Amino acid sequence: MNTFDAAAATAQWLATLSPQETARAVAYTHGSHWLILWSFLVSALVAWIIVRTGLLTAIRSRIERRRRRPVMASFLVAAVYSILSWVLTLPWSIYAGWYRERQYGLTSQAFGGWLGEALIGAAISVVVSALMLVAIYALIRRARRFWWAWGAGVTAAFIVIGLVLSPLVIEPIFNTYTPAPNGPVRDAVVALATQTGTPSDKIFIYDGSKQSDRYTANVSGLFGTARVAMSDTMFKQGADLAEVRGVVGHEMGHYVHVHILWTVAILIVLSALAFWLTDRLYPLVRRLLRADRVGDISDPAGLPILALILAFLGVLGTPVLATMTRTMEADADRFSLVHANEPDGLSKALIKTAEYRAPSPSAIEEFLFYDHPSVENRIRRAMEWKATHPPQPLAEQPTRP
Ligand SMILES: [Zn+2]
């Protein structure tokens, strides 16, 4: 007869966090929720400033007056807008992306290193978003009524190309990825890979500690480029095999259940909806910003208006996206429990993520903001699994590394 008490074991795991650590995690997490609102207000302010300068209308008129070159006009306007809004948002980005992370001890990256990477990221995003906006504006001109549906198709194409290329060209710019080195960790991972049908040559370790002290792993890429990558932060205090198996089992769950493809499919639907709403809201927002010199939605000089509406919809969509990923994360946890059967290893890893994701939010907070189930819920499910699938005759006491 099994007397293992899942609720008590969950409480025991949570008690391995000190009250100070928990308070800090709560402060950080609540602050992160507020950042969503502040970031939106910053982008609204930036959009307003850019509309006020009249710079984009000037560029558009100059190009269009000489010759009718709408592609050129939309490309230049989009590039100038992306650069300008990046620069205007920079002080806020420095606070939210670097200063605040340092305040909470979640990164030890120097400012220069952070800024250098932010600049590279911005350069990539300026080029990609300018190309994408050229396509969107071409669709608005040619398919005025249903551009939002075509636009979702273009978005999907960009997402898929981006996902396929990311491990090949984007990720190597920021981090070094190496196959897991020979040894017990690699052996454990390969054995689990064989068992779950994941190609074992697709498991990498990267120098994630360069940017962040967050304990994390991920799946990136798509089709042939898909891979599981573990941050070296996972191995800082020496690797615990049960923990590695628990985490890698979770990532293999994402891989085997093709969560990336599900995400893409849902994003296509959501972007169609977002573009449709943008189409409807554009005239209203244009009036609100008193952007008299800006034309209808086909005018690329109206890009700040478009961006502002999309940012607003992004805020409204937070719970939808959070629920989508949270559902997949719960599924990946289940996969890990079934295939790796390391409820304690998984819990040991999960408790480390509590430093940037407060472990016990209210149900409504979890629903609105959490893109992973709360650590408390995840550990409770692992302990419930353990109760019905006892790995060893004696329940182990949770220990901190
Ligand atoms: Zn995950």
Residues whose N, C-alpha, C, O or C-beta is under 5 A from the ligand:
A	BS01	ZN	E329 A332
